Amino acid sequence: MIRFENVTKRYRGTKRPALAGVDFEVQRGEFVFLVGASGSGKSSCLRLILREDVPTTGRVAVLGRDLRSLANRKVPYFRRHIGSVFQDFRLLSSKTVFQNVAFTLQVTGSSRGFVQQAVPEALALVGLEGKEKRMPHELSGGEQQRVAIARALVNRPQVLLADEPTGNLDPATSVDIMQLLARINAGGTTVLMATHEAAFVDQMQRRVIELKNGEMVRDETHGGYGDRSMIPQLAPEQERGAAATAALTAVQEVQRQTESLQPLTADMIASMKAARDAQPPAEPATPRTHPVLLPEVDVAELGVADRLGLSAADDDEEVGPTS
Ligand SMILES: Nc1ncnc2c1ncn2[C@@H]1O[C@H](COP(=O)(O)OP(=O)(O)OP(=O)(O)O)[C@@H](O)[C@H]1O
């Protein structure tokens, strides 16, 4: 369904390639996490799949098509089969929820009847019934991302690409969005998601492809996030040797009170300072974790998804048979 064959991407004016010799294949119906530090090449991969860019060397094939040989005029038709969602939602601020979802269908020439049927179905799938007339600024972040997902799905794509879809959302809303993506995948849509959300990757135990400096360093069927050392963490400012300092102050107080009996010597104070400085550093804070309670998915219940073509092949003459 998506195949990278020895793909290298070198941007103009850069020394190091953004992607170097990347090789992988994603099968129909898979849910794949693309992980790696900032700048490791995740978004570059997604851009190549969407044919927003082309590899410097190597080959990218999507839905049975070699994207090198895809004529520019056919790119919009090709993209109908690939839904995409991003961290920043990318909604049209002057259009209602309905109009945002309908827009993609209208620009690709869908009939009015199809728009009137498909848009409410897509909004129902993401749980936004009744909010068709709202403007984006009248929605929460999670609801805006749901509109973006409905828009991505309304064309009945076979593949959904998600670039940090929970990056702007609070933990509880992020869990909702992950559950939605898992449900969409259970309905048959292939999902490829670039993320830094270590907890989701660890808990969902799906396939994980990891990039490091543009190279693929891991491809695991049921993987976790892996190395978190590149995830920046805020730890509370540590008071170095606070306990030892308090003890020294207390001893000095006692010493002042009993000065006439037993003066504290300079050597004693120096050895206590040395003990304070030798305090071990505090443990780093553990990264935040969001428990993901994935629902039992009854695919048969996803009647709307079926009607949207999410559980069935939807090939047409523009895109050939898929792997
Ligand atoms: N248009 C561009 N021109 C030049 N260099 C680019 C361009 N786009 C990306 N790069 C570089 O390519 C490398 C990979 O970038 P990419 O955006 O794919 O990484 P990423 O893993 O998605 O990062 P992040 O997690 O921060 O989104 C980086 O070094 C980046 O600076």
The ligand as a Gaussian input file, in Angstrom:
#p B3LYP/6-31G(d) Opt

LIG

0 1
 N       12.041000      22.490000       3.007000
 C       13.158000      22.181000       3.656000
 N       14.344000      22.735000       3.282000
 C       15.490000      22.416000       3.903000
 N       15.590000      21.540000       4.933000
 C       14.437000      20.966000       5.349000
 C       13.178000      21.251000       4.742000
 N       12.227000      20.520000       5.364000
 C       12.859000      19.810000       6.325000
 N       14.189000      20.071000       6.308000
 C       15.205000      19.451000       7.179000
 O       15.090000      18.051000       7.037000
 C       15.281000      17.393000       8.285000
 C       14.058000      16.547000       8.603000
 O       12.961000      17.401000       8.822000
 P       11.483000      16.842000       9.113000
 O       10.570000      18.013000       9.172000
 O       11.183000      15.770000       8.154000
 O       11.703000      16.201000      10.581000
 P       10.617000      15.708000      11.644000
 O       11.120000      14.417000      12.170000
 O        9.269000      15.731000      11.047000
 O       10.737000      16.831000      12.768000
 P        9.604000      17.362000      13.795000
 O        9.349000      16.228000      14.754000
 O       10.276000      18.523000      14.460000
 O        8.402000      17.761000      12.992000
 C       15.546000      18.492000       9.301000
 O       16.942000      18.607000       9.458000
 C       14.975000      19.722000       8.647000
 O       15.674000      20.881000       9.050000

